[in-house]
Amino acid sequence: MAERALALAAPRAEEVTRTVSMAAGAGITGLAEGMIVRIAPQMGAAAPVLTWGALIGVPIFGIFGALFTRGILGDVLTGVAAGGIGVLGYSLPEMISPTVGRRAISRGSNPVKLLAAGIPQRVQALAAASRVGQVPANESLIPIMEDQGILV
C-alpha cells in the first residue's frame, strides 16, 4: 500500500488556536506598526527614531519572543514577527528610494551636467505640441537645448 503524501483532515482545536493567534498577532502588529510608520514623518526630529525603531525593533521583539516563549504567547509573538517583517518589507523600498539612483559627482574629464528646473517641462510641451502639429515647421528643440547648455 502506497503512503499518502498529503492527507486532508479536519483541524484540531490546537491547530485552530495556533493559527488564529498567529493571525491575530500579525494583524494587530501590521495595523499598529503601519500606523507608527505612517504617522512618524509628522513627528519632526523623532521621525527617524520612530520609523526605524518600529521597523527593526518590532520584528526583533517578535522573533526573540517567539523563540523564548511557549504556548499561545509564543504563537502570538510568531505572528508579531511575521507582521513586523511584512511591514518592513512593504516600507523598505519606499524609504531607501531617495538614496538609490543618486550619482556621485564626477571629478574626471566628463563632469555631470545638471538640468535647469524648467527644461524638462518645456521640452515635453514642445514634444507634445509637435505630435499634434502645433509647432511651426521651422522651430526646433535644438536651439533651446543649446541655450541651456544641454547640447554642447
Secondary structure, DSSP 4 states (H G I P E B T S, - for coil): -PPPS----PPPHHHHHHHHHHHHHHHHHHHHHHHHHHHGGGGGGGHHHHHHHHHHHHHHHHHHHHHH--HHHHHHHHHHHHHHHHHHHHHHHHHHTTTTT--PPP-SSSPPPPPPTTHHHHHHHHHHHHHTT-S-TT--SHHHHHHTTS--
